[in-house]
């Protein structure tokens, strides 16, 4: 049995006995959300035709890798940028980082810990990212690193008492306060990664911008003097912009192989890492967990959450460009769909992870999107998802573009980390 098979087999055994960790969804009613009907019946999905990712807007077929890279990919990126996530600024002229803790032994000497502050502006009031990085202590060359963009500050994301207490956004007082206590989400498996020759890092998305309707007033968009035009960046694009600033820092860190940086996130942060990977081609691999509508799930499928639910002003319109709302009433009129967002990451490794019972996020819609993006991966000399049917829980399908479901709901289970580590070891090997 291969090491990958062993990892996956172990993961399934763990998953069957562990609860999901991630975003806690409310109990959505079966009939409607935000005044919009919800469908969970395959027979009522309806008929739809997906736009061809390998055909230019002029109608001309894309038949070569050069035509994809030079014509179709820029065209698709500009379309999704303007109509879904919004246009963000480029790299700042000056990138600063303060290493607040240099390389320090951690986890019984298995890991080396670094803590870094990355200011996102010249003004002292501008937000700053608090980055936590672990790399294998015994590795003699720079390590590949998985960066997890997280819902909580770093001290609540790892079992390491030496990590500095971060700050969380307090909605009642409308300010950042110390994040004391254990936190609500699962811990990063630092030992698993460093024992497999991989680094792992984390940051709190609220360091970049808070997750609320008035987000732009309390984050990088406000600091940048954002005018919130119809095609301007939403909160997801702001979080992506912050991820790229971390990649800037990794290019200066001698312990990190900046050519092998992967990113991961759950739910709305699954959407975030997909767009971050599409935006920043320095990112070597993406692992998107339960990204659902607005992420890897096909919008043309009338199943679970739809654009009308997601981009409603009552819910998460602030996470996207204003233009995105126009596609809510009739998503099949949109000039793009999720398979084309996935295709923007080709030919780099991408793993879509979801859960069998996460109906709201439409696991089948993610699977079908992966299949529809596979021709782009194949054009670029890579392998995608060729499985004819939705696989059962615990069976990873695909190659460079892969799909995997645990047995459970929204978010991750601890065993998913075994699958992630196996995927990265195989795809980011020297």
C-alpha positions in Angstrom: 0.0 0.0 0.0 1.3 3.5 -0.9 2.0 6.2 1.7 -0.8 8.2 0.2 -3.3 5.3 0.6 -2.2 4.8 4.2 -2.8 8.5 4.9 -6.2 8.4 3.3 -7.1 5.2 5.1 -6.1 6.6 8.4 -8.1 9.8 7.7 -11.3 7.9 7.0 -10.9 5.9 10.3 -10.4 9.2 12.3 -13.3 11.0 10.5 -15.8 8.3 11.4 -15.2 9.1 15.1 -14.7 12.8 15.1 -17.1 15.8 14.8 -16.6 18.4 12.1 -14.7 21.6 13.0 -15.1 24.8 11.1 -18.0 27.2 10.6 -21.1 26.6 12.8 -24.1 27.1 10.5 -27.5 27.8 11.8 -30.3 25.4 11.1 -31.4 26.7 7.8 -35.1 26.2 7.1 -36.1 23.9 4.2 -38.2 26.5 2.5 -36.3 29.8 2.3 -33.4 31.9 3.4 -33.4 35.7 3.2 -36.7 35.5 1.4 -35.4 33.2 -1.3 -36.6 29.6 -1.7 -34.1 26.8 -1.1 -34.0 23.5 -3.0 -32.4 20.3 -1.8 -34.0 18.0 -4.4 -31.9 16.8 -7.3 -35.0 16.4 -9.5 -35.7 20.1 -9.1 -32.2 21.4 -10.0 -33.3 22.1 -13.5 -31.4 22.1 -16.8 -28.4 24.3 -17.5 -25.5 24.7 -19.9 -22.1 25.7 -18.6 -19.9 28.2 -20.4 -16.9 26.6 -22.1 -13.7 27.6 -20.2 -11.8 26.8 -23.4 -13.6 29.2 -25.7 -12.8 32.9 -25.9 -15.6 35.5 -25.6 -15.3 35.9 -29.4 -16.3 32.3 -29.8 -12.8 31.1 -30.9 -11.7 27.8 -29.4 -8.7 27.7 -27.1 -6.5 24.8 -28.4 -3.0 25.5 -27.0 -1.5 26.2 -23.6 -0.2 29.5 -24.9 -3.7 30.5 -26.0 -4.9 29.7 -22.5 -2.2 31.6 -20.7 -2.1 34.6 -23.0 -5.7 35.0 -24.0 -8.4 33.0 -22.2 -7.0 33.1 -18.7 -6.6 36.9 -18.6 -10.1 37.3 -20.1 -11.6 35.0 -17.5 -9.7 36.5 -14.6 -10.9 40.0 -15.5 -14.5 38.8 -15.8 -14.6 37.1 -12.4 -12.7 39.9 -10.8 -15.1 42.6 -12.0 -18.3 40.6 -11.6 -17.8 38.6 -8.4 -14.9 39.5 -6.1 -14.0 43.0 -7.2 -10.7 44.8 -8.2 -8.1 45.1 -5.4 -4.9 47.2 -5.5 -1.7 45.7 -6.5 1.4 45.0 -4.4 2.3 48.1 -2.3 5.5 49.9 -3.3 7.0 49.1 0.2 6.4 45.8 2.0 7.3 45.8 5.6 7.6 42.9 8.1 8.8 42.8 11.7 10.0 39.5 13.0 8.8 39.7 16.6 10.2 36.2 17.5 13.0 34.7 15.5 13.5 31.0 14.9 12.7 29.3 18.2 12.5 25.6 19.1 8.9 24.4 19.6 6.9 21.1 19.9 9.7 19.3 21.8 12.3 20.4 19.3 10.4 19.0 16.2 9.5 22.4 14.9 11.0 25.9 14.6 8.5 28.7 15.4 8.5 32.3 14.1 6.1 35.1 14.9 5.9 38.0 12.5 4.0 41.3 12.2 3.2 42.5 8.7 1.8 46.1 8.7 -0.7 46.7 5.9 -0.1 50.4 5.6 2.3 53.2 6.7 -0.1 54.7 9.2 0.1 53.4 12.7 -3.7 52.9 12.7 -3.6 50.6 9.6 -4.3 46.9 10.3 -1.4 44.5 10.6 -1.2 40.7 10.1 0.1 38.6 12.9 1.7 35.6 11.2 2.7 32.4 13.0 5.0 30.0 11.2 6.3 26.5 12.1 8.9 24.7 9.9 10.5 21.3 10.5 13.5 21.7 12.8 15.6 19.0 11.2 15.0 19.9 7.5 18.3 21.1 5.9 16.6 23.2 3.2 13.7 25.7 3.1 10.4 24.0 3.7 7.2 23.9 1.7 4.5 25.6 3.9 0.7 25.4 4.1 -0.8 28.7 5.2 -4.1 28.4 6.9 -6.2 31.6 6.9 -8.2 31.2 10.1 -11.3 32.5 11.9 -9.5 33.0 15.2 -6.2 34.6 16.4 -3.1 32.4 16.4 -3.0 31.6 20.1 -6.4 30.0 19.7 -5.3 28.0 16.6 -2.4 26.0 18.1 -1.6 24.1 21.3 1.5 26.2 22.0 1.5 28.5 25.1 4.4 30.5 23.8 2.3 32.0 21.0 1.4 35.6 21.7 -2.2 36.4 22.5 -3.9 37.9 19.5 -6.9 40.2 19.1 -10.4 39.5 18.0 -13.1 41.9 16.9 -15.7 42.5 19.6 -19.0 43.4 18.0 -20.5 44.9 21.1 -17.7 47.4 21.8 -16.8 47.8 18.1 -13.1 47.4 18.7 -10.3 44.8 18.9 -9.8 43.1 22.2 -7.4 40.4 23.5 -8.5 36.9 22.5 -8.3 35.0 25.7 -9.3 31.4 26.2 -9.2 28.3 24.0 -11.3 29.5 21.1 -14.2 27.7 19.2 -12.4 26.0 16.4 -10.0 23.1 16.0 -6.2 23.2 16.4 -3.7 23.0 13.6 -1.8 19.7 13.5 1.7 21.1 13.7 3.3 17.8 14.7 1.7 16.0 11.7 3.1 18.5 9.3 6.6 18.9 10.5 7.0 15.2 10.9 6.1 14.9 7.2 8.7 17.6 6.2 6.1 20.3 5.8 5.7 23.7 7.4 2.4 25.1 8.6 1.5 28.7 9.2 -1.6 30.7 10.2 -3.1 34.1 10.4 -6.4 35.5 11.6 -8.6 36.9 8.7 -9.9 39.7 11.0 -6.4 41.1 11.2 -6.9 42.1 7.6 -10.5 43.1 7.7 -13.4 42.2 10.0 -16.2 39.9 8.8 -19.2 42.2 9.0 -21.4 44.4 6.9 -19.4 47.5 7.9 -16.2 45.6 7.3 -14.7 48.3 5.0 -14.7 50.7 8.0 -12.5 48.4 10.1 -9.9 47.0 7.8 -7.6 47.4 4.8 -10.3 48.7 2.4 -11.1 51.6 4.7 -7.4 52.2 5.3 -6.9 52.3 1.5 -9.6 54.9 1.0 -11.9 52.5 -0.9 -14.7 54.1 -2.8 -16.8 50.9 -3.1 -17.6 51.3 -6.8 -19.6 48.5 -8.3 -16.5 46.6 -9.4 -14.4 47.3 -6.4 -13.2 44.7 -3.9 -15.3 43.1 -1.3 -14.1 41.6 2.0 -13.0 38.3 0.3 -10.7 40.2 -2.1 -9.4 42.1 0.9 -8.5 38.9 2.7 -6.9 37.6 -0.5 -4.8 40.8 -0.7 -3.6 40.1 2.8 -2.6 36.5 1.9 -0.5 37.9 -0.9 1.3 40.2 1.6 2.2 37.0 3.5 3.6 35.5 0.4 5.7 38.7 0.0 7.1 38.0 3.4 7.7 34.3 2.7 10.0 35.3 -0.2 12.3 36.8 2.4 12.2 34.0 5.0 15.2 31.6 4.6 13.2 28.8 6.4 10.4 28.9 3.8 10.5 27.7 0.3 8.5 30.5 -1.3 8.1 28.5 -4.5 6.1 25.8 -2.5 3.6 27.8 -0.5 0.1 26.3 -0.4 -3.0 27.9 1.2 -6.1 26.6 2.8 -9.4 27.9 4.3 -12.9 26.8 5.3 -16.3 28.0 4.1 -16.0 31.7 3.2 -12.3 31.3 3.7 -12.5 28.4 1.2 -13.9 30.9 -1.3 -11.1 33.2 -0.3 -8.2 30.8 -1.0 -9.7 29.9 -4.4 -9.7 33.5 -5.4 -6.3 34.1 -3.8 -4.9 31.2 -5.8 -6.5 32.6 -9.0 -5.1 36.1 -8.2 -1.6 35.2 -7.1 0.2 32.7 -9.3 3.1 32.5 -6.8 0.8 30.4 -4.7 1.9 26.8 -5.5 -1.2 24.9 -4.4 -4.7 25.5 -3.0 -6.9 23.4 -0.6 -10.4 24.7 -0.4 -12.7 23.3 2.3 -16.5 23.5 1.8 -16.2 26.6 -0.3 -19.8 26.1 -1.7 -21.6 28.9 -3.5 -19.3 31.7 -4.6 -16.5 29.1 -4.4 -16.3 25.7 -6.1 -20.0 24.9 -6.3 -21.8 25.5 -9.6 -24.1 28.5 -9.4 -26.2 27.3 -12.3 -27.4 24.4 -10.1 -30.5 25.3 -8.2 -29.4 23.4 -5.1 -28.6 24.6 -1.6 -27.2 28.1 -1.3 -27.4 30.3 -4.4 -26.0 33.6 -5.4 -29.4 35.2 -4.4 -28.9 33.8 -0.8 -25.2 34.6 -0.6 -25.1 38.1 -2.1 -28.2 39.3 -0.4 -27.7 42.7 1.4 -29.2 40.9 4.4 -26.4 38.4 4.4 -23.0 38.6 2.8 -23.1 41.2 0.0 -20.2 43.0 1.6 -17.9 40.0 0.8 -18.2 40.6 -2.9 -18.2 43.3 -5.6 -21.6 45.0 -5.9 -21.8 43.7 -9.4 -22.2 40.2 -8.1 -25.7 40.9 -6.8 -27.1 41.3 -10.3 -26.6 37.6 -11.0 -28.7 36.5 -8.0 -32.2 36.5 -9.7 -30.9 34.5 -12.7 -27.5 32.9 -12.1 -27.7 31.0 -15.5 -27.4 34.4 -17.2 -24.0 35.0 -15.6 -21.1 34.9 -18.1 -19.0 32.6 -15.9 -19.4 29.8 -13.3 -17.4 28.1 -10.6 -15.6 25.7 -12.9 -13.9 28.7 -14.5 -12.8 30.0 -11.1 -11.3 26.5 -10.5 -9.7 26.6 -14.0 -7.8 29.9 -13.1 -5.7 27.8 -10.7 -4.6 25.4 -13.4 -2.0 23.9 -13.8 -1.3 24.2 -10.0 -2.5 21.5 -7.5 -6.0 22.1 -6.2 -7.9 19.9 -3.7 -11.6 20.5 -3.1 -12.7 19.0 0.2 -16.3 18.9 1.4 -18.7 16.8 3.5 -21.4 14.3 2.5 -24.2 16.0 4.5 -23.3 19.6 3.7 -26.3 20.1 1.5 -26.2 23.9 1.8 -22.7 23.9 0.2 -23.7 21.5 -2.5 -21.0 18.8 -2.6 -22.2 17.4 -5.9 -22.0 20.9 -7.4 -18.3 21.1 -6.4 -17.7 17.7 -7.9 -19.4 18.7 -11.2 -17.4 21.9 -11.3 -14.1 20.0 -10.9 -15.1 17.7 -13.8 -16.0 20.7 -15.9 -12.6 22.4 -15.1 -10.6 19.2 -15.9 -10.2 19.9 -19.7 -8.2 23.0 -18.8 -5.9 21.0 -16.5 -5.5 18.4 -19.3 -4.7 21.1 -21.9 -1.9 22.2 -19.6 -0.5 18.7 -19.2 -2.0 17.9 -15.8 -4.7 15.4 -14.5 -8.1 16.3 -13.2 -11.3 14.6 -12.1 -12.4 11.9 -14.5 -14.7 9.9 -12.2 -18.1 9.3 -13.7 -20.1 9.6 -10.5 -19.9 11.4 -7.2 -17.5 9.3 -5.1 -18.4 8.0 -1.7 -17.0 9.4 1.6 -13.3 8.8 2.0 -12.5 8.2 -1.7 -10.2 10.9 -3.2 -10.6 11.2 -6.9 -8.6 13.1 -9.5 -4.9 14.1 -9.8 -3.4 17.6 -9.8 -7.1 18.7 -9.5 -8.7 16.5 -6.8 -12.0 16.1 -5.0 -12.6 14.5 -1.6 -15.5 14.2 0.8 -15.5 13.3 4.5 -18.5 11.6 6.1 -20.1 14.6 7.8 -21.1 18.2 7.5 -19.7 21.6 6.9 -16.1 22.3 7.7 -13.4 19.8 8.5 -12.9 16.8 10.6 -9.4 16.1 12.1 -8.7 13.3 9.7 -8.9 15.7 6.7 -5.5 17.0 7.8 -4.0 13.6 6.9 -5.5 13.9 3.4 -4.1 17.4 3.1 -0.6 16.4 4.2 -0.6 13.5 1.7 -1.8 15.7 -1.1 0.9 18.3 -0.5 3.7 15.7 -0.1 2.7 14.2 -3.4 2.1 17.4 -5.3 4.8 19.7 -3.9 7.6 17.1 -3.7 11.1 18.2 -4.9 
